[in-house]
Amino acid sequence: MTVTAEAVEQHAGLRTEYPFVLPRGYVDEQGKVHRAGTIRLATAKDELTAHAEPLVRQNPAYLSLYLIMRTISGLGTLSVVDRFVVEHMFASDLAFLQDLYRRINQQGHTEAEVGCPECGHQFLVDVAGEAAEPR
C-alpha cells in the first residue's frame, strides 16, 4: 500500500505544500512573468538525489538550486520547473525561495516575527504571502 503526501496531510493535519509569490517573478522565453507558485516539503530522497548530482559535487553552490528545483511543484503556467528555470531566476527570487525552503523544512512554518520601527508592536508576517496571525 502506498501512502500519498495528500493522504498524510489530510489525516494528520500535516501541511506539505506552501503557496508563494515571488518578489519579482521568473520571466520565460516569451516574456511572460510567473510569480505565483507552490513549494512542497522536501523528502530524504530530494536531499540524497541533489547531493548525488555531478554538478553539485563539482560546485556545492548548486545544492540549494537543485533542492528548490525538486521541491517547487508549480510556478505560474510553466509545465515544469527545471534547472534552466531556476538558474534564470532573478537573484532576489532565488534568495526568497532559499529562505522559504529553509523555513518550511527546518522551522515548519513560513512566518517571520517583525516589529514596527515606530511603536515597537510585534507581529507575524507570512513570507509566503499568506495572512499571519497578529501577536
N, C-alpha and C positions, 0 to 999 in steps of 0.2 A: 504494500500500500504506500503510495506516495502522498506526502503531506505538502500542500502548496503554501506559499507565503500568505496568500489571501485567506486560507483556512485558519492558519495560526493567528493572523491579525484579527479575524472575526471572533474566534473562540476566546482568545486571551486578552483581547483589547490592545494587543501589541500593534503599534504603528510601525509599518515597514516602508512606507513611501511618503515623501515630503514634497509638496509643490514649491516652486521658487520662481522668482522673476529676476533675470539678470539685470545688473545695473545699466549696461549699455546694449547688450544683445549681440548674438552671432549674426554676421552678415554673410549670406550664402552667395554662390557664384552668380545668381540672378539679381543680387542686390536686395533681396528680401531680408528683413530683420526678424530674428527669432529670439524672443525674450522669455516667454513662459515655458516652464518645463517641470519635470518630476525627477527626483533622485531617490533611489531606494537604499536601504541599509546594505552595507557590504557583508559578504559572506567570507568564510575562510577560503573558499575556492577563489574568490576575487583577489584576495591578498596573495595567495600562493601563485596563481596564474600570472599576476603582474610581476612578482619577483622573478619568475622564470623567463620573462621576456628578454631576448638578447639585447634589445636597446636599453632596457632598464639596467641590465648587468653592466653594459658599457658606460652608461650615464645615469646614475641614480636619480638625477633630477626628473627623469621621465616617470618615476614611480607614481607620483601624485596624478600625473596626466593619465596614466593607464587606469588607475583606480577610479578616477572620475569618469573616464570613457566607459568603463564596465558598469558603473552604477547609475548613470543617467538613463532613465527609462523612457524619456521623451523630451524633445525640445522643439517647440513650435510645430511646424508641419513637416519637419525633417523625418524621413523614413528610418534613418539610422544615425546615431552619434558615434563616429569612429575617430581614430587618431587625427585624421585630417581636420575634422571639425574642431576638436579641442585645441589642436596646435594653432589654428587660425582664429581663436577667440581673442578678444582684447585682454590684455594683462589684468585689467580690473575685474573682468568677468571670471577669469581663471582663479584669481585670488579669492573672489567671493565664493566660488564653488569649493575651493580647497578648505576655506573656513567652514562652510556648510557641511562638507563631508566630515570634518573633524568633530563638529558639534553633534551631528546625529549619531556618529559611530562611537565616539568616546564619551560624550556627555549625555546622550539620549534625548536631546531637545534642540530646538533652533532659536532659543531665546537668549538675549543678552540683557543684563541689567545696566541701565543708564540713569544718569541724573541730570536734572535741569541745572544748567550753569548759573541761573539767576536765583532760583528759590531752593535748590538742593533736593527737590522732590525726587524720589527714586521710583522707577517704573521699568517694566519689561518691554522690550521691543523684539518682535519676531523677525529675525534677519531674513527669513524665507519669504516675508511679505504678508504673513497672516497676522490677524489681530491677536495681541497678547493681553493677558490679564493685568489690570492695574495692581500695584502693591499698596 
